[in-house]
Amino acid sequence: MAIKIKRKSRDPEEIPLASTADIAFLLIIFFLAASALLELKGVKLPLPKKDAPPMKIEKKNLLKLEITKEEKFIYDNKTYELNDILTIMEEKFKQNPEIVFAIQVHPDCPSKVVPELIHGMKQKQLNKFSITIKK
Amino acid sequence: MKLRKKRKLESIPVAAMGDIAFLLLIFYISTTMLTDQKPMDVELPEITTEVQSSPYPLIVYMNQNLANQNKVYFFNQEIPVENLSDALTKKIYELPSSFRVYLNIDQSVSFKHMYKILQELKEAGIKNVIISTKPKESL
């Protein structure tokens, strides 16, 4: 005669999950600390279209200025510093809001002058300009 | 006789904390932008400008040494400036999302080199470029 042995009822086994929150938070802290925060700062320069024809601007609406290799600004045969030329440009813009600034840069002028000038112009709301190299 | 009620000890339920933590973790992992561009040390012009948020930055580097060789550093490679337009066009096709081009050029590099890069960017059909700067150090 077979005897049926009743197994003792056992509690279902459980995986201890109490520490998952700690592990997850540790992982979050790791990701936050390890991810390099890329903070990019700069001056925005719009570029002309690839095959755009040259713009035709009336002479009265054009103000030509040059940047020398010594980082000086030449306008009307006079030499200026950055802040002075920006003041002149602002005045000219107030007199004629249609004015476009044609800036010719000396090939050997340090490139830092360009973002400095653009930044100064943007602060004074002078947005119509062209930058080219002096030939 | 005063009967004292037995009160259960109050506790903050923390059972859902694990779920919240994992949700946060998934959020951080999915939003972290992975880039395979190794940066290059460049002496940027010191101008205090605003942060330009970018979906995906494509950074073109040039220092004095590279300028002397007429080369730029783009996506972990030194390439001739003349090839930048092609390299950019190729990269743009591979990108999953929108992008923005940054020019990290050493402040002492002459404008003729910057101009060549700008011409190449124009050739690649780039509409805007950010000339990278660093904030002025206060004395």
Interface residues (C-beta under 8 A of the other chain):
Chain A: L17 T20 A21 A24 F25 L27 I28 F31 L32 S35 L38 E39 L40 K41 G42 V43 K44 L45 P46 L47 P48 K49 K50 I67 K69 V105 H106 P107 D108 C109 P110 S111 K112 V113 V114 P115 E116 I118 H119 T132 I133
Chain B: V14 M17 G18 A21 F22 L24 L25 Y28 I29 T32 M33 T35 P45 I47 T49 E50 V51 Q52 S54 P57 Y102 L103 I105 D106 Q107 S108 V109 S110 F111 K112 H113 M114 Y115 L118 L121 K122 E123 G125 I126 K127 N128 V129 I130 I131 S132 T133 K134 P135
